[in-house]
Amino acid sequence: MFIFKYLQLFLLILILHPTSALSLVQEDGVKGEWDFEHYDGPLDPRLIIDHQNEKQEFYDEYTGRNYFDVLLVPELTDLSQDFNRYIYPNFSCSKYELKENLAYMRYLIRLTSIASLYEFYRQTSIALYQYGDEKSCQIDYETIFKQCKPKSKDMKLFIGRVSDFFPDIVDWGKYPIKLKTDRRFSLETYHPDLVKILRLDFGGDEKSHLIKACQFAKNEIQSLCSENDEYMAAAQIKEIRNEILKSSAFKILNRSGKGQACFTRYEEMAKDMEEIDDKSKRIIKTALTSKGELKVFWFGALKEFDDQGITLVEQKKPEPVKKVKKVEEKKPEPVKTVDIKSIKIIRKPKPQPKKPEPKPVEKVSAFEKALRNFEKSKEKTVVDMTSFKTDYKFSKKTLEKFNGSLRSFQTRKQLSKMKRVDNLGSVAAPMSLTFIKYLIDYNLHQGLYNMTGILSNDFYVINDLENKSRPVKIKLDNNKDTGFKWKIWVTDLE
């Protein structure tokens, strides 16, 4: 009982004066139990226990023993990130190889961006046409590319060649014009990707928003083709990289077998550049991930053939101005008298009769040939569509007319109106064979289906390709029996 009272007193002293008790123990040099909650040491109260040698020491003592060694032997700096970014690329693509390809890589990034922005511009133009606006966003070379001021040789070649792409033929039959009374018309039905970008970046899909988007795309294209852009960071867009790597133009970069490595190094350089506009980035990514092709890209990716001296697109050279030389009047020379005796008479052989020139063989078109065969047999006669395609080549002026002012004639609305008012397709108002050939040659299938849907498969045409005035009844069809290709038969004459 007496001992128990002293134990209670001792515990009370420890509780009330923990630091004093601890200091007493520490002053004796005996390592007893530490109060971890109120630890005042330099580091922490952990113990390092060596179970194998049955030794233990405080972490403070271990640190103090090795303190100067740590200061004198500095820790190795991790340079792996710097190595991978700045040193390793030199092994896979040297500075010389990078410098050799840098200008062309820069050009291909611009070209891919231009081609992607053009697809967006084209869709915007078609959408505005559906709203009844044919002037605010025209698809022609003069509006888009003629304003370019290229500096590099490759860009100059592209701007010169891309003019051959125009007029850009559109299957206008796919895109009906919105009627004022049509409340069900939705632009999203025809251009879902375009509408998504319009709503996100241009405030909506109304006419005013389309005009704004069209102007933006045109400005970006002209900045790129004039090489005044800030698109160096566009290399970071993986869709651009993928498009370039799969194109034939990549062969130029990959001549040394290090094309991908050099492109990767170029990307590393571009990481520190300011990123391109979010609108442009979204437009480019959408164009490159869609199923459609980049229509104008090919005209700028012909360096492989240029280096071999192969011409795929003829460059139009201005005709030299002929200088007219002034004709100087010559003074008449005095007439010399000749002695008649000194003149020798030379008799020329009699001219042989000329051989009759062969008469030119009359060239008969595929349509006229089918017409003559029908007149003989009086049976339905098929037109040779292979020959029909090569019989006549459309001029640029004619293509611009069909793709421009006459484009509405591909739509059901306009065809129905002409059928109702003019009785289009009849003997009195036959359809133009030139227009049918244009639709077939350029695979404008919707326009052809609209035509057969309104006029039926049998209707009268006039062979205006050869200035013929006689109406001819034809059958126009595309089905399983024709191998899903358009075919024409002559079925009757007027």
Sequence and secondary structure as in RCSB ss.txt:
>XXXX:A:sequence
MFIFKYLQLFLLILILHPTSALSLVQEDGVKGEWDFEHYDGPLDPRLIIDHQNEKQEFYDEYTGRNYFDVLLVPE
LTDLSQDFNRYIYPNFSCSKYELKENLAYMRYLIRLTSIASLYEFYRQTSIALYQYGDEKSCQIDYETIFKQCKP
KSKDMKLFIGRVSDFFPDIVDWGKYPIKLKTDRRFSLETYHPDLVKILRLDFGGDEKSHLIKACQFAKNEIQSLC
SENDEYMAAAQIKEIRNEILKSSAFKILNRSGKGQACFTRYEEMAKDMEEIDDKSKRIIKTALTSKGELKVFWFG
ALKEFDDQGITLVEQKKPEPVKKVKKVEEKKPEPVKTVDIKSIKIIRKPKPQPKKPEPKPVEKVSAFEKALRNFE
KSKEKTVVDMTSFKTDYKFSKKTLEKFNGSLRSFQTRKQLSKMKRVDNLGSVAAPMSLTFIKYLIDYNLHQGLYN
MTGILSNDFYVINDLENKSRPVKIKLDNNKDTGFKWKIWVTDLE
>XXXX:A:secstr
 HHHHHHHHHHHHHHH HHHHHHHHHHTT      GGG  SSS   EEEETTTTEEEEHHHHHHHHHHHHHHS  
    HHHIIIIIHHHHHS HHHHHHHHHHHHHHHHHHHHHHHHHHHHHHHHHHHHTT SSTT  SHHHHTTT   
 SHHHHHHHHHGGGG S    GGGS    TT SS  HHHH HHHHHHHHHHSS SSHHHHHHHHHHHHHHHHHHH
TT    GGGGG HHHHHHHHTSTTHHHHTTTS HHHHHHHHHHHHTTS    HHHHHHHHHHHHSSS  TTGGGG
  HHHHHTT  SS                          GGG                       HHHHHHHHHH
HH S EE  HHHHHHS    HHHHHHHHTTTGGGGSHHHHHHHHHHH TTSSSS EEHHHHHHHHHTT HHHHHH
HHHHH SEEEEE GGGT  SEEEEEEE SGGGTSS EEEEEEE 
